[in-house]
């Protein structure tokens, strides 16, 4: 079932990006103001 495989891959991909953003934001690298 490629539908489930694609869905899980999308979740993993988004999770990695979200964790990366939170990590960078936590370090204060995204303070543009």
N, C-alpha and C positions, 0 to 999 in steps of 0.2 A: 504494500500500500504506500505509494509514493506521496500521497496526500499527508499522511501522518509524519513521514520522514521529513518532508519539506517544512511542515509546521514546527516540528521539534528543532530543526536546523535554524529556522527563523528565530525561535525563542532563544536559542543558545547565542546566536549572533547578536541579537538585541541586548541580551543580558551582559555579554562581554563589553559592548559599547557603553551600556549604562554604568557598569562598574568602573570602566575607564574614566568616564566623565565625572563620576562622583569622586574618584581618586584624585583627578587633576583639580577639580573644584575644591576639594578638601585641602589641597596644598596651597590654594590661593592663587593659582595660575590663571584663573578665569575672571579675576577682578578687574573689569574694564573701566569701571567708574572712578 
